[in-house]
Structure formats: C-alpha cells, structure tokens
Amino acid sequence: MDFDTIIIGSGFGGAITACRLAAKNQRVLILERGREWNKDTYPSATNADWIWSQSRPEKYHGWLDLRGFNGMSVAQGAGVGGGSLVYANISRVPPESTFRSGWPAEITAKELAQYYAKVGEMLEVQPIPTQQWNPRVKLMQEAAQKLNQSNRFERLDLAVRFDPNLQYDSSDPPDIKKTTIELNIHGEQQGKCVHLGECDIGCRAYAKNTLDKNYIPEARKKGAQVRPLCLATNIEPVDGGYRVYYDELATGTRVSGSSTATRVVIAAGSLGSTELLFRCRDVTRTLPNLSRRLGKNWSSNGDFLTPALHALRNIWPDRGPTIGSAINYLDGSQASQTFWVQDGGIPNLFNKFFQDVRNRVQADPENHGLDDILGPASSLLQHFAHFAENLDIFKHIMPWFSQGVDAGNGDLVFANGALNLNWDITASLSLFDEIARKHRELAECTGGIPLPSPGWVLKKDLITPHPLGGCNMGKSVADGVVNHAGEVFGYPGLYVADGAIIPRALGVNPSRTIGALAERISSLMNV
C-alpha cells in the first residue's frame, strides 16, 4: 500500500481524522479538491476566483461551491480546511435531547462529551469579549428583553482569537493594522480579531481558527501529506485495502492519478461523500453492495434567513464576527418547533462576487447566465448584492438567521452523471413558518421592517450552508450506510466521517458535532 490511510476531504471530518491517525504513526494522505488558500489569495483580498463548479472543476476551482436544486440550494467551501474556511465560527454542543432518537444506541450526549471537549480545546473557542459586542449582538439582547425572554439570549463560543485589550468602536471602519500576530498553541502564526467582517470570505487578519491553523498543521508535523486540487472520482477494493482514483485539477485540465491504502476515510461533505459513493455503487460498480439507504434522510438543518431594514439604526452587518449570539428556542416552546435565532452577518463583497461571476459567465460561451452556475441560490444572493451596492442602505440591514430541526426527509439521487436533490418542504413548512414569524416579531419589536427573500415569498426556495445526511449512521445496512463508528456496512476499512453521517437535523451549527464524531471515529480505529 502507498499509504496506511487516504482521507478524501480536509474539512472537520478529514482534518481531524488525519491529525489523530498521523499521531498514531500512520502514513496519511489527504486529497482535497480545492486549493490551499492564504491571506494573499483569499477572495476577500483579490475579489476574484469565487466559483467552484462540480461539473467543470478544472476550469472553476474557486472559494465557494453553490449547488442549486429545486427548492433548495447548498453553499459549501472548497479548499484546504473545507467548511471551516466559509463557516461562521460557531462551535456549539447541541442539547442532550438531540441524541434521544434517530441515532445508533452507541451515540449519546454522554458518549460524545469527551470528544466535544477535545474539539473545543483544539479550536480555542471563546465568546466575543463583552466590550467588543457589535450592534447586531446588542440588538439581539434588546429584542430578547422586549419579548420578556432575556433568559433565552446567549453569547456563542466562536473559533476565533480575540484581543481583550482591543478598543472597539463599531462606527469606525475596521483596520487590519490593529491586529497582533503571534504563534498559536500549534505553532502557527495567527492574528487577533479586528472585526473585519470577513469570516466567510477569508479572514485576512488570520484571527479565525480554521482547520489549516490547527488540526492540519498537527497532522503535517507527523508526516501527513496534503494534495490540493485533487478530486476523488472512484474507490476500488484491492488486496489489502483500496485504490482511490482522483483527477488532478491544477493545470486546467483533468490529469488522472491513483493511490492505494489499507484504509480510506471519505470526508467530502454531505453532498461530496454521497455523490462519490453513488458513483462507486451505480456507475463504476466498484462498491456494488453499498446500502440502498444511500442518499436518504437528507436535512438542511433548518437554515432560514430574513433580512430586516432597521432604518434608524446602524447595524453594520459587514463588520465584526459573522455571528456572535443567539436567542434560544431549542426547548420546543414556540409552536412545538425546535430552533434558535442568531445575528447573521453579510460581507459587503457580494456585489463584487456577482461581478466576478458575470465576467466569467460572459467569457464562457458554454454558460448562458448566472442561474446556470448558481441555480435557485442566484435570487437570494442577488437580493443581498442589491443591498451591498448601496452602503447607505446596507449598514441598516439586520440578517435574522436561524437553524432548526426540519423533517430530514430530503432524498439525494444520482442520475445522468450528476447529483440531484428531491426536496419536499411540506413536512418542514411548519418549522420555517414559525421561524419566519419569530424573525418578524424580533425585527418589529426593535423597529425593523422584515424584507424576506423573493425566492422564499414566491416559491418557498431556501439555501443552506449546513447540509447533513446522505450516508447516515444506522444499526445495519437496512437502515444506514455506516455504523456508529463511521465504517461503511459491508466494506471493512472504508469510513465516512463528516456531516453526511449525521442522521437527523441538529438545530444548531453542526461543526462541533461533526468534529466530535470524527474524533470518536478515529479513536475507535484499530491501527
């Protein structure tokens, strides 16, 4: 075997399993479809290279992978560090009640507690210092007070480095020169947060604790190799393990390669891992005995967003950490729906993002317009781009954001060479209606005017950055794709370790849970 373990993907599942297996003296290879980014190449610095295209990744291998399906779009990161590059830094342990149903018996809140703690320690999570609260956090607290629900307001733990001595005034434009550079506990250079508002588009201050600042460097210290711009295409059993086939994308054309390993960990995200296994089962037929439950019970994690215009307040959604606080309704007290509300942020580069997309599309005769790349996500993102083009309006926008427990009844399917999603909102509509009602109530009690997305109002279109499921955990091949340890039923030594294995909506940001499951999976591997 060329390696002991090949890991496909470098997000929370891939980076963590790579780190822990390399620490056990395993020869580890990470194949990452995206680039290795840095502060000089982030889209926030260059205003270009935003687009990832799953159909033509050799041509478009930028920062953000937006997939448009009927009624639902999915936003994902592409690069070394995976979803940590584009997420809002929230590191939250879900309520104990989350694990009372839908999971294998081995997965409980008590069982995962030690692994949640490990992830929090590695990512150095902490809340925003009180004296650095931005106007959105203050507005959240005020809204909770006006509804007599102060007890539901809470600060959130973020994977961000803060300077407690920073003198912060939200009305002043952020200044990257105010950051202080030092080595973190992993020996990597990082700065401190100066509230640039670039969490989702590449933090130039290096204050965000992305996985390329902790787990991945630790894996590399122990000899793990990372190969960016390598898109896995097939997995084939061979004597002693598996052969992984992949396309190298760096030259602008696809160059085929392959490597072998005793063990393979698929950590390409809910869509990526599910699509790869569909190809292996139904196209190449190298893994013909994969569960027929593949693709079932997909969840959007109840993501829902309502911008509101607070004309008499300066909100500055493009300044400060993207999210810093929540109002907690996870107890099911609101019309029996389980969700929470957060103070969302919006980078003011959306207009530049769309200009880059337009320029690329116009120069490419094989595309016919924005919707060909962005699908239904186009209408929502253009909604924000419109605000971002006029800062006088933009600074008054409050993005009320939520996650909740949806029905988890989406169905990923593979046909005509592409992944698709059958999404029926009917069973989840009561959740989204209640979230929309709560957003409206919170906005109006603080003097705001809700401005729901036209896509939602007209067609009930949604977008999620938190896709879950597709390779769900189960008790057997009859009800799941992997077991409680992440091992694929019927294929010893083949694992899935990412959001694809989570069998139900969490109702909170999922990165901490994906990380805890990856910590547990790697601890149970016999090496």
C-alpha positions as CSV (number, residue, x, y, z in Angstrom):
1,M,0.0,0.0,0.0
2,D,1.2,3.5,-0.8
3,F,-0.3,4.8,2.5
4,D,-1.9,3.4,5.6
5,T,-4.9,5.8,5.2
6,I,-6.2,8.0,2.4
7,I,-8.6,10.7,3.5
8,I,-10.8,12.4,0.9
9,G,-11.5,15.9,2.0
10,S,-10.0,18.3,4.6
11,G,-12.9,19.7,6.5
12,F,-13.9,18.9,10.1
13,G,-14.1,15.2,9.4
14,G,-11.0,14.9,7.2
15,A,-8.7,17.2,9.1
16,I,-9.5,15.7,12.5
17,T,-9.1,12.1,11.4
18,A,-5.9,12.9,9.6
19,C,-4.5,14.6,12.7
20,R,-5.4,11.7,15.0
21,L,-4.2,8.9,12.7
22,A,-0.9,10.7,11.9
23,A,-0.3,10.9,15.6
24,K,-0.6,7.1,15.7
25,N,2.3,7.0,13.2
26,Q,0.0,6.2,10.3
27,R,1.1,7.2,6.8
28,V,-1.7,9.6,5.8
29,L,-2.6,11.2,2.5
30,I,-5.3,13.9,2.3
31,L,-6.8,14.5,-1.1
32,E,-8.5,17.9,-1.2
33,R,-10.5,19.0,-4.2
34,G,-9.9,22.8,-3.6
35,R,-6.9,25.0,-3.4
36,E,-4.6,25.8,-0.5
37,W,-5.6,29.4,0.3
38,N,-3.8,32.2,2.2
39,K,-4.5,35.8,3.2
40,D,-3.0,37.0,-0.1
41,T,-5.2,34.8,-2.3
42,Y,-8.5,34.9,-0.4
43,P,-11.3,36.3,-2.5
44,S,-11.7,39.0,0.2
45,A,-8.2,40.1,-0.9
46,T,-8.4,39.6,-4.6
47,N,-12.2,39.9,-5.3
48,A,-11.9,37.0,-7.8
49,D,-11.9,33.2,-8.0
50,W,-15.1,32.8,-6.1
51,I,-16.7,30.0,-8.1
52,W,-16.4,26.2,-7.7
53,S,-18.1,24.1,-10.4
54,Q,-18.7,20.5,-9.7
55,S,-19.2,19.8,-13.5
56,R,-16.0,21.6,-14.5
57,P,-13.7,21.9,-11.5
58,E,-10.6,22.0,-13.7
59,K,-11.9,25.4,-15.0
60,Y,-13.7,26.8,-12.0
61,H,-12.0,25.8,-8.7
62,G,-12.7,28.9,-6.6
63,W,-13.7,29.5,-3.0
64,L,-17.4,28.7,-2.9
65,D,-19.4,25.7,-4.2
66,L,-23.0,26.7,-4.7
67,R,-25.4,23.9,-5.8
68,G,-28.9,24.8,-6.9
69,F,-31.6,22.2,-6.6
70,N,-35.4,22.5,-6.9
71,G,-36.5,24.4,-3.8
72,M,-33.1,24.2,-2.0
73,S,-29.6,25.4,-2.7
74,V,-26.5,24.4,-0.8
75,A,-23.4,26.5,-0.1
76,Q,-20.1,24.8,0.7
77,G,-16.4,25.8,0.9
78,A,-13.7,24.4,-1.4
79,G,-10.1,24.4,-0.2
80,V,-7.7,23.0,2.4
81,G,-9.7,23.4,5.6
82,G,-13.0,22.6,3.9
83,G,-16.1,24.1,5.5
84,S,-14.0,25.8,8.2
85,L,-13.0,28.3,5.5
86,V,-16.5,29.6,5.0
87,Y,-18.4,28.9,8.2
88,A,-19.3,31.5,10.8
89,N,-17.0,30.0,13.5
90,I,-19.9,28.8,15.7
91,S,-18.8,25.9,17.9
92,R,-21.8,24.6,19.8
93,V,-22.7,21.4,21.6
94,P,-26.3,20.6,20.8
95,P,-28.9,19.9,23.5
96,E,-28.9,16.4,25.1
97,S,-32.4,15.9,23.6
98,T,-30.8,15.8,20.1
99,F,-29.5,12.3,20.8
100,R,-32.7,10.7,22.2
101,S,-33.8,9.5,18.8
102,G,-32.6,8.8,15.3
103,W,-29.1,7.7,16.3
104,P,-27.4,4.3,16.9
105,A,-27.6,3.3,20.5
106,E,-23.9,3.9,21.0
107,I,-24.2,7.6,20.1
108,T,-25.3,9.6,23.2
109,A,-24.7,13.0,24.6
110,K,-22.6,11.4,27.4
111,E,-20.6,9.3,25.0
112,L,-19.7,12.3,22.8
113,A,-18.9,14.7,25.7
114,Q,-15.2,14.0,25.8
115,Y,-14.9,14.4,22.1
116,Y,-16.8,17.7,22.1
117,A,-14.3,18.9,24.7
118,K,-11.3,17.9,22.5
119,V,-12.6,19.9,19.6
120,G,-13.3,22.9,21.7
121,E,-9.7,22.8,23.1
122,M,-8.1,22.4,19.7
123,L,-10.1,25.3,18.2
124,E,-9.6,27.5,21.3
125,V,-13.3,28.5,21.3
126,Q,-14.4,31.6,23.3
127,P,-17.2,34.2,23.1
128,I,-16.8,37.8,21.8
129,P,-15.5,39.9,24.7
130,T,-18.3,41.9,26.2
131,Q,-16.7,45.3,25.4
132,Q,-16.5,44.3,21.7
133,W,-20.1,43.4,21.1
134,N,-21.2,44.7,17.7
135,P,-24.6,46.4,17.1
136,R,-26.2,43.1,16.0
137,V,-25.4,41.4,19.2
138,K,-26.7,44.3,21.2
139,L,-29.8,44.3,19.1
140,M,-30.3,40.6,19.8
141,Q,-30.1,41.2,23.5
142,E,-32.6,44.1,23.3
143,A,-35.0,42.0,21.2
144,A,-35.0,39.2,23.8
145,Q,-35.6,41.8,26.6
146,K,-38.5,43.4,24.8
147,L,-40.1,40.0,24.4
148,N,-39.5,39.3,28.1
149,Q,-37.2,36.5,27.1
150,S,-33.8,37.8,28.4
151,N,-33.1,34.3,29.7
152,R,-33.0,33.0,26.1
153,F,-30.3,35.3,25.0
154,E,-26.8,33.8,25.0
155,R,-23.3,34.6,23.7
156,L,-21.9,31.9,21.5
157,D,-18.5,30.2,21.6
158,L,-16.5,31.1,18.4
159,A,-13.4,29.5,17.0
160,V,-11.8,33.0,16.8
161,R,-8.8,34.6,18.6
162,F,-9.8,37.9,20.3
163,D,-7.7,40.7,21.8
164,P,-9.3,41.6,25.1
165,N,-7.4,44.9,25.1
166,L,-8.7,46.0,21.7
167,Q,-10.6,49.3,21.8
168,Y,-13.6,48.7,19.6
169,D,-16.0,51.2,18.1
170,S,-18.4,49.6,15.6
171,S,-18.8,53.0,13.9
172,D,-15.1,53.1,12.9
173,P,-14.1,51.2,9.7
174,P,-12.2,48.1,10.7
175,D,-8.4,48.4,10.5
176,I,-6.3,45.3,9.9
177,K,-3.3,47.1,11.2
178,K,-4.7,46.8,14.7
179,T,-4.2,43.1,14.7
180,T,-1.4,41.5,16.7
181,I,0.5,38.5,15.2
182,E,1.7,35.6,17.4
183,L,2.1,31.9,17.4
184,N,-0.9,29.8,18.4
185,I,-0.7,26.7,20.5
186,H,0.0,24.7,17.3
187,G,3.0,26.8,16.3
188,E,1.1,28.6,13.5
189,Q,1.1,32.4,13.0
190,Q,-2.2,34.0,13.7
191,G,-3.6,37.4,14.4
192,K,-6.4,38.7,16.7
193,C,-9.9,39.7,15.5
194,V,-10.2,43.3,14.5
195,H,-13.8,42.9,13.3
196,L,-13.1,42.9,9.5
197,G,-16.4,41.1,8.8
198,E,-14.6,38.6,6.6
199,C,-15.3,35.3,8.4
200,D,-17.0,33.7,5.4
201,I,-14.7,35.1,2.7
202,G,-11.2,34.7,4.1
203,C,-10.1,36.4,7.3
204,R,-7.0,38.5,6.3
205,A,-6.2,39.0,10.0
206,Y,-5.7,35.2,10.4
207,A,-7.9,35.5,13.6
208,K,-10.2,32.7,12.5
209,N,-9.2,29.3,13.8
210,T,-9.7,27.5,10.5
211,L,-8.5,23.9,10.3
212,D,-5.4,24.9,8.4
213,K,-4.3,26.6,11.6
214,N,-4.6,23.7,14.0
215,Y,-5.6,20.1,13.1
216,I,-4.0,20.1,9.6
217,P,-0.6,21.5,10.8
218,E,-0.5,19.0,13.6
219,A,-1.1,16.2,11.0
220,R,1.6,17.5,8.8
221,K,4.1,17.6,11.7
222,K,3.5,13.8,12.0
223,G,4.2,13.3,8.3
224,A,0.7,13.6,6.7
225,Q,0.7,14.7,3.1
226,V,-1.9,17.2,1.7
227,R,-2.5,17.2,-2.0
228,P,-4.8,20.2,-3.0
229,L,-6.7,20.3,-6.3
230,C,-7.2,16.5,-6.3
231,L,-10.8,15.5,-6.8
232,A,-11.6,11.8,-5.9
233,T,-13.6,10.0,-8.6
234,N,-13.7,6.3,-7.6
235,I,-12.8,3.9,-4.8
236,E,-12.0,0.3,-5.7
237,P,-11.3,-2.6,-3.3
238,V,-7.8,-4.2,-3.9
239,D,-5.9,-6.9,-2.0
240,G,-5.0,-5.4,1.4
241,G,-7.2,-2.3,1.1
242,Y,-8.5,0.1,-1.5
243,R,-7.3,2.1,-4.5
244,V,-8.5,5.7,-4.8
245,Y,-8.7,7.3,-8.2
246,Y,-8.6,11.1,-8.5
247,D,-8.3,13.9,-11.0
248,E,-5.6,16.5,-10.6
249,L,-7.0,19.9,-11.5
250,A,-4.1,22.3,-11.1
251,T,-3.2,22.6,-14.8
252,G,-6.6,23.5,-16.0
253,T,-7.2,20.0,-17.4
254,R,-8.0,16.8,-15.6
255,V,-5.0,14.5,-15.1
256,S,-5.9,11.1,-13.7
257,G,-4.0,9.6,-10.8
258,S,-4.5,6.9,-8.1
259,S,-3.0,5.8,-4.8
260,T,-3.6,2.8,-2.5
261,A,-4.1,2.5,1.2
262,T,-5.2,0.0,3.8
263,R,-7.9,2.3,5.0
264,V,-10.0,5.1,3.3
265,V,-11.9,7.8,5.1
266,I,-14.4,9.8,2.9
267,A,-14.9,13.3,4.3
268,A,-16.0,15.2,1.3
269,G,-19.2,16.7,3.0
270,S,-22.8,15.7,2.8
271,L,-23.0,16.2,-1.0
272,G,-19.5,15.2,-1.9
273,S,-19.3,12.0,0.1
274,T,-22.8,10.9,-1.0
275,E,-22.0,11.6,-4.7
276,L,-18.7,9.7,-4.6
277,L,-20.4,6.6,-3.1
278,F,-23.2,6.8,-5.7
279,R,-20.6,6.7,-8.4
280,C,-18.9,3.8,-6.8
281,R,-22.2,1.8,-6.4
282,D,-24.1,2.7,-9.6
283,V,-21.6,3.9,-12.2
284,T,-18.2,2.2,-11.8
285,R,-19.8,-0.5,-9.6
286,T,-16.6,-1.0,-7.6
287,L,-18.7,-0.9,-4.4
288,P,-21.9,-2.6,-5.5
289,N,-23.1,-3.7,-2.1
290,L,-23.5,-0.2,-0.6
291,S,-26.7,0.3,1.3
292,R,-29.8,1.2,-0.5
293,R,-30.3,3.9,2.1
294,L,-27.6,5.9,0.4
295,G,-28.9,9.4,-0.2
296,K,-31.8,9.1,2.2
297,N,-32.9,11.4,5.0
298,W,-31.0,14.4,3.9
299,S,-31.5,17.6,6.1
300,S,-31.0,21.3,5.5
301,N,-30.6,21.7,9.3
302,G,-33.5,24.1,9.2
303,D,-31.5,27.1,7.9
304,F,-33.6,30.2,7.4
305,L,-32.7,33.8,6.9
306,T,-34.8,37.0,7.0
307,P,-33.1,40.4,6.4
308,A,-34.7,43.3,8.0
309,L,-34.3,47.1,7.5
310,H,-33.7,49.0,10.7
311,A,-33.7,52.4,9.2
312,L,-32.9,54.3,12.4
313,R,-30.0,52.0,13.5
314,N,-26.5,51.5,12.1
315,I,-26.3,47.7,12.1
316,W,-23.1,47.2,10.0
317,P,-23.7,43.6,9.0
318,D,-20.3,43.6,7.3
319,R,-18.4,44.3,10.5
320,G,-17.5,42.0,13.3
321,P,-17.7,38.2,13.6
322,T,-20.4,36.9,11.3
323,I,-22.4,35.5,14.2
324,G,-21.9,36.2,17.9
325,S,-25.1,35.4,19.8
326,A,-28.4,33.5,19.8
327,I,-31.9,33.6,21.2
328,N,-32.6,30.0,22.2
329,Y,-35.9,28.3,21.4
330,L,-34.4,24.8,21.3
331,D,-36.8,23.7,24.0
332,G,-39.7,23.4,21.6
333,S,-41.6,26.2,23.3
334,Q,-42.6,28.0,20.1
335,A,-45.5,26.2,18.5
336,S,-43.7,22.9,19.3
337,Q,-40.8,23.8,16.9
338,T,-37.2,23.5,17.8
339,F,-34.8,26.2,16.6
340,W,-32.8,29.2,17.6
341,V,-32.2,32.7,16.2
342,Q,-28.8,34.3,15.5
343,D,-27.4,37.6,14.5
344,G,-26.3,37.0,10.9
345,G,-23.7,39.0,9.0
346,I,-23.3,39.8,5.3
347,P,-19.9,40.6,3.7
348,N,-20.1,43.7,1.6
349,L,-18.3,41.9,-1.2
350,F,-21.5,40.3,-2.6
351,N,-21.7,42.9,-5.4
352,K,-18.1,42.1,-6.3
353,F,-18.8,38.4,-6.1
354,F,-21.6,38.8,-8.7
355,Q,-19.5,40.9,-10.9
356,D,-16.8,38.2,-11.0
357,V,-19.5,35.6,-11.8
358,R,-20.9,37.8,-14.6
359,N,-17.5,38.3,-16.1
360,R,-16.6,34.6,-16.0
361,V,-20.0,33.7,-17.5
362,Q,-19.8,36.3,-20.3
363,A,-16.3,35.0,-21.2
364,D,-17.5,31.4,-21.3
365,P,-19.8,30.5,-24.2
366,E,-20.8,27.2,-22.6
367,N,-22.7,29.0,-19.9
368,H,-25.8,31.0,-20.5
369,G,-26.3,33.1,-17.3
370,L,-26.0,33.3,-13.6
371,D,-28.6,30.6,-12.9
372,D,-26.5,28.0,-14.8
373,I,-23.8,28.3,-12.1
374,L,-25.8,29.3,-9.1
375,G,-29.2,27.8,-9.7
376,P,-32.0,29.0,-7.3
377,A,-29.3,30.4,-5.0
378,S,-28.9,33.2,-7.5
379,S,-32.1,35.1,-6.5
380,L,-31.3,35.1,-2.8
381,L,-27.7,36.2,-3.3
382,Q,-28.6,38.9,-5.7
383,H,-31.0,40.1,-3.0
384,F,-28.0,40.7,-0.8
385,A,-25.9,42.1,-3.6
386,H,-28.5,44.7,-4.2
387,F,-28.1,45.9,-0.6
388,A,-24.4,45.7,-0.7
389,E,-24.2,48.0,-3.7
390,N,-25.6,50.9,-1.6
391,L,-23.8,51.1,1.7
392,D,-26.3,53.8,2.9
393,I,-28.9,51.1,2.9
394,F,-26.6,48.2,3.7
395,K,-25.5,49.5,7.0
396,H,-29.1,49.3,8.3
397,I,-29.7,45.7,7.4
398,M,-30.0,43.1,10.2
399,P,-29.9,39.5,8.9
400,W,-32.0,37.4,11.3
401,F,-30.7,33.9,10.9
402,S,-31.8,30.5,12.3
403,Q,-31.3,26.8,12.3
404,G,-33.9,24.3,13.4
405,V,-35.0,20.7,13.4
406,D,-36.6,20.1,10.0
407,A,-38.2,16.8,8.9
408,G,-34.9,15.5,7.5
409,N,-36.7,13.8,4.6
410,G,-34.7,15.0,1.6
411,D,-33.6,12.4,-0.9
412,L,-30.2,12.8,-2.7
413,V,-30.3,10.9,-6.0
414,F,-27.7,10.3,-8.8
415,A,-28.9,10.4,-12.4
416,N,-27.4,11.4,-15.8
417,G,-24.0,11.8,-14.3
418,A,-25.0,14.3,-11.6
419,L,-26.2,14.5,-8.0
420,N,-29.7,15.9,-7.5
421,L,-31.9,16.5,-4.5
422,N,-35.6,15.7,-4.2
423,W,-36.7,18.2,-1.6
424,D,-40.3,18.5,-0.4
425,I,-40.8,21.3,2.1
426,T,-44.3,20.2,3.1
427,A,-43.3,18.3,6.3
428,S,-41.0,21.1,7.4
429,L,-43.1,24.0,6.4
430,S,-44.5,24.5,10.0
431,L,-40.9,24.9,11.2
432,F,-40.0,27.5,8.6
433,D,-43.2,29.4,9.1
434,E,-42.7,29.6,12.8
435,I,-39.1,30.8,12.3
436,A,-40.3,33.4,9.8
437,R,-42.9,34.5,12.3
438,K,-40.3,34.8,15.1
439,H,-37.9,36.8,12.8
440,R,-40.7,39.2,12.0
441,E,-41.6,39.5,15.7
442,L,-37.9,40.2,16.7
443,A,-37.4,42.7,13.9
444,E,-40.6,44.6,14.5
445,C,-40.2,44.9,18.3
446,T,-36.9,46.6,17.7
447,G,-38.1,48.9,15.0
448,G,-37.2,46.8,11.9
449,I,-39.1,46.0,8.7
450,P,-38.7,42.4,7.5
451,L,-37.5,42.0,3.9
452,P,-37.9,38.3,3.2
453,S,-36.2,36.9,0.1
454,P,-38.3,36.9,-3.0
455,G,-37.3,33.3,-3.6
456,W,-39.0,32.4,-0.3
457,V,-42.0,34.5,-0.7
458,L,-42.8,33.4,-4.3
459,K,-41.5,29.9,-4.4
460,K,-40.5,28.8,-0.9
461,D,-36.9,28.5,-2.1
462,L,-34.3,28.1,0.6
463,I,-30.5,27.9,0.9
464,T,-28.4,26.1,3.5
465,P,-24.7,26.2,4.4
466,H,-25.2,23.2,6.8
467,P,-26.2,20.1,4.7
468,L,-26.5,16.9,6.7
469,G,-27.0,13.3,5.9
470,G,-26.9,11.1,2.8
471,C,-24.6,8.5,4.3
472,N,-26.4,8.2,7.6
473,M,-25.4,6.2,10.6
474,G,-27.6,3.2,11.3
475,K,-27.8,-0.1,13.1
476,S,-27.4,-2.2,10.0
477,V,-27.2,-2.0,6.2
478,A,-31.0,-2.0,6.2
479,D,-31.3,1.4,7.9
480,G,-28.0,3.1,7.4
481,V,-24.8,3.5,5.2
482,V,-22.3,3.4,8.1
483,N,-22.3,2.1,11.6
484,H,-21.8,4.1,14.8
485,A,-18.0,4.1,14.2
486,G,-18.4,5.5,10.7
487,E,-17.4,2.3,9.0
488,V,-19.3,1.5,5.8
489,F,-21.5,-1.6,6.1
490,G,-20.1,-4.4,4.0
491,Y,-16.7,-2.7,3.4
492,P,-14.2,-3.1,6.3
493,G,-11.6,-0.3,6.3
494,L,-13.9,2.1,4.4
495,Y,-15.2,5.0,6.5
496,V,-17.3,8.2,6.2
497,A,-16.5,10.9,8.7
498,D,-18.3,14.2,8.0
499,G,-21.8,15.8,8.0
500,A,-23.0,13.1,5.7
501,I,-23.3,10.6,8.5
502,I,-25.4,12.7,10.8
503,P,-28.9,11.0,10.7
504,R,-31.1,14.0,11.7
505,A,-31.2,17.7,11.9
506,L,-29.3,19.2,14.9
507,G,-31.0,22.5,15.0
508,V,-27.6,24.2,15.8
509,N,-24.5,24.9,13.8
510,P,-23.1,21.4,13.1
511,S,-19.3,21.8,13.0
512,R,-18.7,20.9,16.7
513,T,-20.8,17.7,16.3
514,I,-19.0,16.7,13.0
515,G,-15.7,17.3,14.8
516,A,-16.7,15.2,17.8
517,L,-17.9,12.3,15.7
518,A,-14.6,12.5,13.7
519,E,-12.6,12.4,17.0
520,R,-14.6,9.4,18.1
521,I,-14.3,7.6,14.8
522,S,-10.5,8.0,14.7
523,S,-10.2,6.9,18.3
524,L,-12.0,3.6,17.6
525,M,-9.9,2.7,14.5
526,N,-7.6,-0.2,15.1
527,V,-4.1,0.8,13.8
